[in-house]
């Protein structure tokens, strides 16, 4: 049953009327996890940027529910959506909310804990090629696994993924059930960027600084063949574009064609990074987060390692990201929209000249926002990562489109 609600952003900010709600200012007034270590940001507005103002009222429509831990979504030319479920299923959800049976033909996944089926991306020329890409936790035997990328073509009736080929395997495999990444971003030149996690545990996380491993890296590969197309870093694997990442959960191309990716910090220290080829982003040597045992994680700055453009402390648990380019929210044009798992909201960032000028929090209490996309008509489509996950359409109240 479709459910529709209206949310006034200004009212929410003032009164926090939804369960778990809290405006950006209240969230930013919370004590940072690293407070005991006297952390200091490297430049103005690197964290806790000024709160943006908005009087837009948002209408929410639950388009579909009963999705089991949905993780990624992308829109098809006919207005329907491909949606992944972490246990290993991919489905089509129509604009009217009809949910298909699982699409057959997908490879086996290791769906323990944070593993499973992850991101999905549809080719720009899907109407002609029916080409799709996805990331997943690939079992490698003896309890080991790693992130992999596959591509295939969706059958004309939408029931089967055909001509499936795995085009990338993260190395080395590891016996871990955490930190797989793994967002896909197209570069518009026939390649894809893939953000890869460092597998979480103390031993594998050190590989984020190892140029002969793809743990904790962003790789760039040919979208059809998987051929390496990295940044030509001396001594590094040929697919590596950047290194020193923790667990990348969000990525998008900005309006100016620059690559942005966001990753989870440990306890605090979620990062938004402007990705440049050959750059080292520091993990685990550099972090604004605190380790889970309460100790300081690394240092805040180190020569030769790039500072994040923005970091959050406490962590909202960033997941999913897009830059708004539709018509329904003209005042948001070009701004970054980021999902949040832990704080269960939508984060809006005004980014100017490579820096965050302001931040706002919307839809507090909506659920664990795993991914967000801009629909063809300019509406926002969110998925929430729950056992009974939802696909939610967000529009300005009064637009007549919710």
ZATIMI-887888 format. One record per residue (C-alpha): residue number from 1; x, y, z. Coordinates in Angstrom, 2 decimals. Layout:
<sefis>
nr	east	north	up
NUM	X	Y	Z
...
</sefis>
This chain:
<sefis>
nr	east	north	up
1	0.00	0.00	0.00
2	1.42	3.38	-1.02
3	1.98	5.76	1.86
4	2.43	9.50	1.38
5	3.56	12.03	3.96
6	4.55	15.68	3.90
7	7.55	17.05	5.77
8	8.27	20.72	6.39
9	12.02	21.11	6.58
10	11.89	24.30	8.60
11	9.42	22.80	11.03
12	11.57	19.74	11.43
13	14.61	21.86	12.13
14	12.73	23.83	14.75
15	10.85	21.09	16.56
16	12.39	17.73	15.54
17	8.96	16.16	15.35
18	9.94	12.92	13.64
19	11.35	9.99	15.59
20	15.09	10.32	15.74
21	14.91	13.77	14.16
22	17.35	16.56	14.76
23	18.39	19.49	12.64
24	21.92	19.99	11.38
25	22.73	22.47	14.10
26	21.70	20.07	16.88
27	23.70	17.27	15.27
28	26.75	19.49	14.95
29	26.49	20.52	18.59
30	27.01	16.91	19.65
31	30.45	16.24	21.15
32	32.86	14.89	18.53
33	34.26	11.43	19.14
34	37.78	12.79	18.95
35	37.19	15.59	21.45
36	39.54	14.06	24.01
37	42.38	14.28	21.51
38	42.02	18.00	20.75
39	41.49	17.46	17.04
40	41.69	20.57	14.90
41	40.43	20.80	11.34
42	42.93	21.79	8.67
43	40.89	24.65	7.19
44	37.62	26.55	7.62
45	34.43	24.56	7.02
46	36.27	21.26	6.78
47	33.69	20.04	9.29
48	30.50	21.42	10.86
49	29.91	23.90	8.04
50	27.23	26.59	8.50
51	23.69	25.33	8.31
52	21.93	25.97	5.02
53	18.43	27.37	5.06
54	15.49	25.98	3.11
55	11.74	26.47	3.28
56	11.00	23.63	0.85
57	8.38	21.20	2.08
58	8.97	17.63	1.02
59	6.36	15.03	0.11
60	7.33	11.39	0.57
61	5.72	8.49	-1.24
62	6.61	4.89	-0.44
63	6.74	3.44	-3.93
64	7.71	-0.10	-2.89
65	8.44	-1.97	0.31
66	9.40	-5.47	1.36
67	12.84	-5.12	-0.23
68	15.43	-7.03	1.82
69	18.37	-4.73	2.61
70	18.37	-2.91	-0.75
71	21.81	-1.52	-1.57
72	21.92	0.09	-5.02
73	19.50	1.43	-7.61
74	19.58	2.94	-11.08
75	16.80	3.99	-13.43
76	15.98	2.31	-16.72
77	14.85	4.31	-19.77
78	11.20	3.26	-19.32
79	11.11	4.85	-15.85
80	11.42	1.61	-13.88
81	14.36	0.92	-11.59
82	16.93	-1.81	-11.14
83	17.38	-2.43	-7.41
84	19.84	-4.77	-5.70
85	19.17	-6.62	-2.45
86	22.18	-7.50	-0.33
87	21.29	-11.23	0.03
88	22.13	-11.55	-3.69
89	19.05	-10.57	-5.65
90	18.40	-7.92	-8.30
91	14.85	-6.84	-9.12
92	12.97	-4.41	-11.34
93	10.64	-1.98	-9.56
94	8.20	-0.20	-11.83
95	7.29	3.46	-11.42
96	3.98	2.22	-9.98
97	5.78	0.14	-7.35
98	5.38	-3.35	-8.79
99	8.34	-5.50	-7.71
100	9.54	-8.22	-10.08
101	10.76	-11.67	-9.22
102	14.56	-11.87	-8.81
103	16.47	-11.58	-12.07
104	18.22	-14.85	-12.86
105	21.77	-15.32	-14.12
106	23.68	-13.43	-11.43
107	26.88	-14.92	-9.98
108	27.06	-16.39	-6.48
109	27.68	-13.92	-3.67
110	28.99	-14.23	-0.12
111	26.14	-12.51	1.71
112	27.40	-12.80	5.28
113	27.13	-9.56	7.31
114	28.17	-6.63	5.06
115	28.74	-8.86	2.03
116	26.30	-9.70	-0.74
117	25.13	-7.84	-3.83
118	25.99	-4.14	-3.77
119	25.92	-1.37	-6.37
120	24.24	-1.44	-9.79
121	24.76	0.85	-12.77
122	22.89	1.07	-16.08
123	24.61	2.04	-19.34
124	23.72	5.42	-20.84
125	22.87	3.58	-24.05
126	20.89	0.86	-22.27
127	17.98	1.24	-24.72
128	20.27	-0.15	-27.44
129	22.71	-2.34	-25.49
130	20.81	-3.34	-22.32
131	24.21	-3.25	-20.57
132	24.38	-3.35	-16.73
133	27.26	-3.41	-14.20
134	27.18	-4.47	-10.55
135	29.52	-5.04	-7.60
136	29.35	-7.94	-5.15
137	31.21	-9.89	-2.47
138	32.66	-12.82	-4.38
139	33.37	-16.06	-2.46
140	36.91	-17.30	-3.07
141	36.96	-20.45	-0.91
142	38.17	-21.25	2.62
143	35.99	-18.46	3.99
144	37.78	-15.80	1.95
145	36.08	-13.30	-0.31
146	36.62	-9.94	-1.98
147	34.79	-7.33	-4.01
148	34.22	-8.15	-7.68
149	32.68	-6.31	-10.61
150	30.55	-8.02	-13.25
151	28.71	-6.87	-16.34
152	25.97	-8.38	-18.45
153	22.97	-7.61	-20.61
154	19.40	-7.71	-19.34
155	17.09	-9.87	-21.42
156	14.34	-8.12	-23.36
157	11.71	-9.44	-20.95
158	13.71	-8.26	-17.92
159	13.91	-11.69	-16.31
160	17.50	-12.81	-16.96
161	20.99	-11.32	-16.95
162	22.74	-12.68	-20.02
163	26.36	-12.69	-21.27
164	27.57	-12.23	-17.70
165	31.30	-11.67	-17.28
166	33.30	-10.86	-14.18
167	35.68	-8.05	-15.20
168	37.44	-7.26	-11.93
169	38.54	-9.03	-8.74
170	39.92	-7.23	-5.71
171	43.24	-8.58	-4.49
172	44.05	-10.11	-2.13
173	40.98	-12.01	-0.97
174	40.48	-12.01	2.79
175	38.52	-13.93	5.41
176	36.42	-10.94	6.44
177	32.73	-10.07	6.22
178	33.16	-6.28	6.30
179	34.22	-3.25	4.25
180	33.67	-4.29	0.65
181	32.92	-0.78	-0.68
182	31.78	-0.69	-3.49
183	30.32	2.16	-5.57
184	30.55	2.37	-9.36
185	31.01	5.74	-11.12
186	31.35	6.11	-14.90
187	33.91	8.58	-16.23
188	32.11	9.25	-19.53
189	35.12	7.94	-21.49
190	34.40	4.22	-21.42
191	35.82	3.51	-17.96
192	34.39	2.95	-14.52
193	35.77	3.96	-11.15
194	35.14	1.50	-8.32
195	35.61	2.45	-4.67
196	36.93	-0.49	-2.67
197	36.98	-1.15	1.07
198	40.01	-2.32	3.06
199	38.22	-5.24	4.76
200	38.12	-3.63	8.24
201	40.36	-5.84	10.37
202	43.69	-4.46	11.67
203	45.82	-6.67	9.44
204	44.13	-6.13	6.03
205	43.55	-2.41	6.64
206	47.30	-1.89	6.34
207	46.97	-2.89	2.67
208	45.27	0.46	2.03
209	48.83	1.84	1.91
210	50.18	-1.05	-0.17
211	50.38	-0.10	-3.88
212	50.49	-3.78	-4.86
213	47.03	-4.44	-3.42
214	43.57	-3.13	-4.30
215	42.30	-3.11	-0.70
216	41.40	0.45	0.32
217	41.76	1.81	-3.22
218	39.84	3.44	-6.02
219	40.46	1.63	-9.29
220	39.72	2.71	-12.84
221	39.11	0.00	-15.41
222	37.72	-0.37	-18.91
223	33.96	-0.75	-18.50
224	33.68	-3.60	-20.99
225	36.87	-5.60	-20.51
226	38.13	-4.63	-17.06
227	41.50	-3.68	-18.54
228	43.46	-1.50	-16.09
229	43.30	2.25	-16.70
230	44.81	3.61	-13.51
231	46.87	6.68	-12.72
232	50.30	5.25	-13.65
233	51.53	5.35	-10.05
234	55.11	4.14	-9.86
235	55.27	0.69	-8.27
236	51.47	0.35	-8.11
237	49.06	-2.04	-9.76
238	48.02	-0.57	-13.13
239	44.34	-0.21	-12.19
240	44.90	1.90	-9.06
241	43.67	5.50	-9.32
242	44.06	6.55	-5.68
243	44.86	4.89	-2.36
244	44.52	5.23	1.40
245	40.75	4.71	1.63
246	38.75	2.95	4.34
247	35.26	1.88	3.21
248	33.88	3.83	0.26
249	30.09	3.88	0.28
250	29.28	6.87	-1.94
251	30.49	8.29	-5.22
252	29.41	10.62	-8.01
253	30.69	12.89	-10.75
254	30.24	16.55	-9.87
255	28.77	19.15	-12.23
256	32.30	20.12	-13.27
257	33.21	16.54	-14.17
258	35.32	15.93	-11.07
259	35.07	12.65	-9.15
260	33.85	12.75	-5.55
261	33.71	9.79	-3.18
262	32.78	9.45	0.48
263	33.84	6.80	2.95
264	33.10	5.66	6.47
265	35.51	6.60	9.21
266	35.92	4.36	12.26
267	34.13	6.09	15.16
268	33.76	9.53	13.69
269	35.71	10.79	10.73
270	33.43	9.96	7.78
271	35.09	11.68	4.82
272	34.11	13.44	1.60
273	37.02	13.45	-0.83
274	37.67	15.15	-4.14
275	39.46	12.34	-5.94
276	42.60	13.12	-7.90
277	44.75	10.57	-9.76
278	47.73	9.20	-7.88
279	46.81	10.81	-4.56
280	47.05	9.10	-1.16
281	44.10	9.88	1.15
282	45.80	8.61	4.27
283	43.95	5.68	5.82
284	44.88	4.16	8.23
285	47.74	6.56	9.02
286	45.59	9.71	8.83
287	42.05	10.03	10.18
288	39.76	12.36	12.09
289	38.06	9.34	13.64
290	38.58	7.42	16.86
291	39.19	3.68	16.81
292	36.46	1.50	18.29
293	38.58	0.71	21.34
294	38.63	4.43	22.20
295	42.19	5.11	21.08
296	43.14	7.79	18.62
297	43.30	6.47	15.05
298	46.49	7.67	13.40
299	47.14	11.40	13.13
300	45.17	14.27	11.62
301	47.74	15.34	9.06
302	50.80	13.80	7.43
303	53.04	15.08	4.69
304	52.25	13.53	1.32
305	48.68	12.57	2.28
306	45.58	14.45	1.17
307	43.15	16.05	3.60
308	39.44	15.34	3.14
309	37.41	18.21	1.72
310	34.91	17.54	4.53
311	34.57	15.20	7.46
312	31.82	14.37	9.93
313	32.33	13.67	13.62
314	30.11	12.08	14.96
315	29.57	9.88	11.90
316	26.25	9.89	10.06
317	27.51	6.73	8.21
318	27.51	8.09	4.67
319	26.07	5.92	1.89
320	24.94	6.89	-1.58
321	25.55	10.22	-3.28
322	24.37	12.28	-6.25
323	24.61	15.84	-7.47
324	21.20	17.32	-8.13
325	20.55	18.11	-11.78
326	16.76	18.07	-12.11
327	13.95	20.61	-12.33
328	11.88	19.92	-9.19
329	14.37	21.48	-6.76
330	15.85	24.46	-8.65
331	17.45	25.93	-5.52
332	19.37	22.67	-5.01
333	20.83	22.65	-8.53
334	24.41	21.35	-8.51
335	24.40	20.58	-4.79
336	25.48	17.23	-3.39
337	22.85	14.97	-1.81
338	24.21	12.24	0.44
339	22.43	9.43	2.25
340	23.06	8.59	5.91
341	22.63	5.17	7.49
342	23.24	5.84	11.17
343	21.61	9.26	11.44
344	18.82	8.14	9.07
345	18.44	11.24	6.91
346	19.40	13.03	3.73
347	22.37	15.39	3.89
348	22.61	18.34	1.49
349	25.94	20.03	0.82
350	26.59	23.30	-1.00
351	30.02	22.79	-2.57
352	31.82	25.79	-4.06
353	35.34	25.85	-5.49
354	36.12	22.46	-4.02
355	35.02	23.35	-0.47
356	31.79	22.85	1.49
357	30.09	26.21	2.03
358	27.11	24.85	3.96
359	25.27	21.72	5.10
360	21.68	20.83	5.88
361	19.87	17.71	7.11
362	16.50	16.63	5.69
363	13.99	13.81	6.20
364	15.22	12.96	9.68
365	14.03	9.56	10.81
366	13.20	8.36	7.29
367	15.30	5.21	7.76
368	18.80	4.02	6.88
369	19.32	5.76	3.54
370	21.57	3.43	1.56
371	21.40	5.06	-1.89
372	19.90	8.08	-3.62
373	19.33	8.94	-7.27
374	17.71	11.75	-9.23
375	14.83	10.40	-11.30
376	14.25	11.41	-14.92
377	11.56	13.89	-13.86
378	13.73	15.50	-11.16
379	12.24	13.70	-8.16
380	14.56	12.03	-5.65
381	14.45	8.26	-5.20
382	15.83	6.76	-1.98
383	16.20	3.21	-0.76
384	16.36	2.33	2.93
385	18.57	-0.50	4.17
386	16.29	-2.57	6.40
387	14.94	-6.10	6.46
388	11.72	-4.50	5.19
389	13.45	-1.90	3.04
390	11.57	0.75	1.14
391	11.92	2.66	-2.09
392	10.78	6.22	-1.41
393	10.03	9.00	-3.90
394	10.63	12.54	-2.63
395	9.22	15.66	-4.30
396	8.44	19.25	-3.30
397	5.03	19.43	-1.61
398	2.44	20.84	-3.96
399	4.25	19.75	-7.11
400	1.51	17.23	-7.84
401	4.10	14.58	-8.63
402	4.26	12.64	-5.37
</sefis>
